């Protein structure tokens, strides 16, 4: 049975918590928020990852994704500008139970990968690593939960169904 992915493929907001490991291996609590929006010819991701160290550090990512075409098995290409890492280019590969992203910055040597394992339609387990040449700079594991859409005021004014 083919699994349907909700992360990336449905607009929404995902939040999560987990662990971020620095280059020296120290684990730190991390919180994230990702908003996925679909517009005609591109999908947009706006994400934050807050690492609760001393002092706290927040990473911001804005990403544009080319929506999937008709070609079966094709990767979804994406690009992102990052003040620290430069222009990143990557792909999302959709597999049965997960989505895998690999990325790189040709100018700086930064590269990495992320894995989004589907638990159910509302939850994904995300894990990733950022490398510089052959050195691991950081890694992370997070449990992502899709936020429920708030009921509109029109819905709240309606009487409950019998």
N, C-alpha and C positions, 0 to 999 in steps of 0.2 A: 504494500500500500504506500503510495507516494505521499510524503509529508508536505503540508502547505506551510510555507514560512510567512510569518507575520512581521518579523523584524526586517526593516528596509522596504518590504513590499506593501505595507499598509501605513499610511500617515499616522503619526501618533507621537506620544511622549513616553520615554522609557527612563526610569530612574534606577539607581542601584548602589550597592555598597560592596566593599570587598577589601582586598589587600593590594598594595603597591609596594614593590621591592626596588630599592635604590641599587645602584651599581655595586655598593659594598654589601648587599644582601639584607640590609635592615628592612624589616617589614613595617609598613605604615598603613593606617586606616585610610581608605579612599572612598569618595562618594562621587557619583556621576549623574549626569542628566543629558539625555540625547533627544532632540526633536527631529523627526523625520517628516518632510513635507514633499508632496509631489506637485510639480508644475509641468505644464505641457511637455517640453522637450528636455527637462532634467529633473532629477530628484535632488533635494537639498538636505544636508545633515548639519545641524548646529549642536555641538557637544561640548560639555565641560567635564573635566576630571579634576576634582579637588583632593589633594593629598594633604592629610592632616598631620603634618610634621611641625617642627618648630624652626622657622615659621611655616605656616601652611603655604602651599603652592597650588595655583590653579592653572591648568592647561586648557586652552580654548581651541576648538577645531571647527572650521567651516569647510564643508566638502560638497562638491558637485558630482553627481553620478549620472552617467548616461543610462537611461532606462533600458531594460532588456529589449532586444529586437526579436524578430521572428525566428532567428537561427537558434535551433535547439543546442544546448550545451555551451552557448557563448558566455563569456565572462562579462561582468558589468564593469566598465572602466570608470575610474574616479580620479579627481584632482583636488588638491587642497593647498592653500598657502598657509605657512606657519612661520611666525616671526623668528623662532629659534632654529627650526629645521630646514626652512626654505620651501620650495615648491615640491610637494610630494605627488607622485603618480602611482596609482595602484589599480588592482582589480579585485572584485568580489567574485568568487566561484561558489555557486550554489550546489551543494551536495544534498543527499537524502536527509540527513539529520542535522546538518550544520551549514554555516556559511563561513568560508575562509577568505581572508583578505591578505594580500601581500602588497608591499609598497616600497618605494625607494625615492631618494633624492639624488639624482645623478651628479649634481654640482657639489654636494657636501659629503657623500658617502653614507649618509644615514639610510637605513632600511629596516624592515621588520615585517611582522605578521600578526594577524589577529584571528581568533577562532570564536565563532558564535554558535554554541551548541544549543539546539532547541530542546527545552524541557517540555513545554506545552505552548499553546498559543499566546499565553501571557508572560512567559518566563524564558529567558535565555541565560546560559552561563557563558561569559565572555572571558577570554584569556589572550594576552598579547605580550609581545616583546619588541623593544626598540634596540637596534644595534648600530654601532659605528664601526665600519669595517668588520673586524672579527671580534669586537668587544661588546658584551651586553651592557647597555646603559641603564635599562630599567625593564621591569616586567610587571604584569598585573593580572589579577583574577577578580571578576565581579559577577554578582548575580543581578541580572537586569529584570525589572518588572514593568510591564506596560501599565501606565496610568489609565484608570477608567475615565471615560469622558464624563464630564459633569452634566447632570440633567439640566436642560434649558429651563428658564423660568416659565415658559409656556407649558412644559411637561409638568412642572411642580404645581401649576394651577389646576390641572385636570384632576377630576375625581378618580380614585382607584378603580380599576376594572373589577366587575363583580366576579 
